[in-house]
Amino acid sequence: MNRDLYLGIDTGGTAMKYALTDGQGAALFEGEVPTLPGDPIASLQGLRAAVVPLTGGDDLPRLAAVGLACAGIVNPESGHLGRSPNLPGWENSPLGQHMQSVFGDLPCALANDVNGALYGEFRHGAGRGCENLIMIALGTGVGGGVIVSNQLLLGAHRGAGEIGHMQLDAGGPECTCGGRGCLEAYAGSVGILRAARANDGAAVAQLVQERGAALTTADLATLANSGDADAAEIFATVGRRLGQAVGNLVNVLDPDKVIIGGGVARAGELILGPCREVVPQLVLAAEAKNVPVVPAQLGNLAASMGAASLAQEKETSG
């Protein structure tokens, strides 16, 4: 039987989402299994057991390669996972070796989670047909990834793409990294909800009181879309700060397109509209002022599909 399937894994703190793709990148199967934060090998073994029935037998006869994306500082060449706050039991581990111990001699590819999502969008989503891309993922925090000339930009120490910690205002709000005025402090959900709780608008204050600790950015977006100006302005501030970051990045990297993903980005035009207004004010090159700033297309499948694509490329390159 031909080895014609590629497994992509998106590892989070609570679940490992996976996709099995064919040679053309179509997702044939998808699912998830629990992550064991203290035991990467047992986690991978659980995932292998879930995938075996989908590939035709106990020895994974149709599986050609495996790719894994996870949050943290990932060295794709050595297979080492460094700092990874959401996976404390996985930090500073030989993750590539763990993958080999579970999947045998199959080619294995590793990537940071946002790099995996970016690569998924590059191959199968909003970035198809582009050679130079930037992705910013707005979630609890803010992650980023960059593709230059069709290659993921990793950097000398494998730490490139930390867009969320671009400082926009040295006197701005405190960020989870310990700095001040980072993009993440404005555009991550922690920063957005902090701004909501400090807002004195009547409807926002009522929402904050009603929802308490359960308040989400989706709640706030619903209020903004209902016509509340104070809630809308919270997102407009996020969008303007995002536009500031995008404008700076366009001046440095000159991409074909900028992709905005992550759960917070579901607020859509509440954020993207103000962002697109700011970018041309900051970009120097006339041809780049209207660089497309677009939403991601693949949603929760982005990182697993990107990891599968990286695995396929590793297998075909030998």
N, C-alpha and C positions, 0 to 999 in steps of 0.2 A: 504493500500500500504506500502511496506517495506521502511524503511528509509535506503537507500543504497548508498547515494551520500555524498561526502565530499567536502566542498568548501575551497579552499586555495586562499589567497589574498596576493599579493605582492604590498605594498603601496610605491609609490615614490612621489616625489614632484609635479608631474604633472598628473600622471595616477595611477590607481589601476588595476593591471593586475590580472586576476583570472583564476582558473582552477577548474572544477568540475570533480572529479575522482570517480571511482568505488572502491569496496572493495579490488581489486587487484592493485590499484594505477594507472590504466590507465586513462589518461585524456580524458574524453568524450566530454567536451565543454571547450572552452577557449575564453577569450575576455578581454576588458578593459573598464573602465569608468573614467571620469576625477576625479582627487583628488581636493577637496576644501581645500587648505592649512590652512584656518582659521576655518574650521568647520568639525571636525571628524564625528560627528553624521550625518550631512547631507551627507557627503561623503559615509558613510556606508549605509545610506538609499537609495542613488542612486544606489549603487552596488546591494543591495537587490532587488530593482525593476528590474534590468537587469537580475538577476538570477531566479526570480520567474517563468517566462515562461518555463525555462529549467527544472524545478523540478516538474512540474505537477499541479500547482495551486497556489492560492493566499497565502496559509498558508505554503508553502514550504514542502509539504507532504513527499518528498523523501529525504530531507536533514537531515543527521544524526549529523553533527558537522561542525564547522567553525574554520579555522586557519588563522591567519594574521601575516605576517612578515613585518617589517618596519625598516627603518634606525633609529638608536638611541640606547639609553640605555634602554633595555626592561627588566622588571622583570616578568617572566612568571608566578610566583606564585601569586603575588599581583595584576597583571594586570596593573601595573603602567608604563607609558612611561616617561622617564626622558629627558635628552638632546637629541634633534633631529633637527639639524640645517636645514635640508631640509623641515621640517614640523613645522614651528615656531608656528602655532596656535594649534598644537597638543602636544607641549612640556609640561612636568609636568602635565599630565592629567591621569585620571583613564580610560585608553583605554579599559581595560577589561570590566568595567561597561558600557561603551559606546556600546561595542559589544553586551552585554546582553540586553541593551535597544532596540537594533534594531533586534536582532535574538532570543529574548525571552529566553526560558530555554534550548536551544541547548548548548551542551558542546562547549566551545570556548578555543582555544589555541593561545598563543602569542609567538613570537620569534623576535629577531634581524634579519635584512634582510639577512646578510651573513650566520648566523646560519640557517635560513630557506633554503637558497640555498645549504648549505653544507648538510643539512638533506635530501633535494631532491636528491642530488647526491649520498648520502649514501644509500638511499632506492631504487632509480630507475636509477641511472646514473653511473658515473665513479667510485663511491665508493662501488658499490654492492659487497657483500661478505667480506668486510673489517670490522674489529672491532675498529680500531684506525686510524683516519684520520685527516689530516690538509687541510683546503682550504684557499687559498689566492685569493682574488678578486681584480683584477687590473682595476680600472675605473678612474673617475676623481680623486678620492683618492684611498687608498688601504685598504680594509677590510680583516677580517680573521675570521675563526671559527675552533674549535677543537672538535673532538669526541674521547673520551677515554672509552674503554670497552663498546662500543655501546651507550654511553650517551653523549649528548652535554655537554661540559665543560663550565659552566657559571661563576664560581668564587664566592668568598665571597660577592662581591658587584655587581655581575651580569655584570662585565665589562671585563671578560676574552675574549681573542681572538683579541685584538687590535694590530694585527701583523703589520699593516701599520706604527705604531709609535714605532717600535723597532728601536733604534738608532744604525746606522751602522758606522757613522763617526761624531764625535762631531764637527769637523770643516767643515762638509759638507754643502750643500745648505739649505736654510731656508725652513722649512715645514709650511704648513697651520696651524698646531697646535701651532706654535710659537717656536718649537724646531729646531734643525739643524741635518741634516744627517739621518733623518728617512727614512725607506724604501719608504714611500709615496713620499718623496721629489725626489726620483730617479725613481720610477716605476709607479706613478700615471700620468695621462695624463698631468696635470699641469706641473709637473717636466720634463716630456719628451719634451713637446713643448717649455719649457724654454731652455732646452739643445739644441733643434733644432735652436732656434732663436740666440743662442750664437755660433753656429757652423759656421766655416769659409769655409766649403766646397762649391764649386761653385754651384753644383746642389741643395744642401740643401738651400743655400742662395737665389737662384732663386725661389725655391718652397715657401719659407717663404715670399718673396716679392709678389709673384703672389697670394697666398692664403690669406695673411694678417691675420686678426682676425678670418677668417673662417678655418684656418689651423687645421687639425685633425691628430691624430696618424695614422689613416688609410691612409691619404695622404702620410705620411712619410714612412709607411710600403710599399706602392706601389712603392715609389722611391727606397727603399732598395731592394725590390724583383726584380727591373729592373736591379740591378747590381751596384748601387751606393755605394761605400765603406764607404763614410762618413755617410750616412743614416743608413747603416747596423751597423756601429760602435756605433751609438747612442743606437740602440736596444741591441747590445751586452753588452754595459755598464749596461743597465737595467737588462739584464739577469744575469750578474755577481753579481750585487747587490742583485737580487732576490735569487741567489744561496747562497750568504752569509747568508741571512735570513733563507732560507730553511735548510742549514747546521746547523745553531744554533738551529732551532726548532727540527730537527731530533735528535740532541744530548740530548735535554731536554725531548722530548715526544716519540721518537722511534715509529713513525707511520707505518702502513702497506703501506701507499701511501700518496702522496701530490698532491692535485688537484689545478690547476691554472685556474681561470675563470675570467669573466669580459670582458668588451669591448676591453681593451688594449691587452688582451691575444689573440685576433684574429690575432695578428702579428705572432703567432705560433712559429715555430722553430727559428725565428729571436731572440726570447727571451728565449725559452725553451732550445735550444741547448747550449748556453753559461751557462745557469743556471745549466744544468746537468753536465757540465764540472767542475764547482766549487764545487758542493755539496760533492763529494767523498773526496776532499782535506781537508774538514773541519770535516767530520763525524769520530768519534773515533771508534765506534764498526764496525769491519770488515763486519759483516753480514748486517749492515745497510747502507753501503757506496753506494750501488746501489738501494736504495729505489726508487720506481717508482715516477717520477714527470710527471704528465699527464694532458692534457687539460680536462676541464669540458665538459660534454656531453649534458646537458639539455638546455643550452642557456638561453633565457629569461623566460623559464618556471620553472627554478630550484627553485626559492624561493616560488612560488605559489604551486608547487607540494610538496615541503618540508612542507609548512604550512598545506596542506591538510593531509599529512601523520601524522604530529603531532596532528592534530585534530582527525584523526581516532584512534590514539593510546590513546588519552584522552578519547574518547567515549567508546572504548572497555575495558579500564581499570576501567571504572566506575567513 
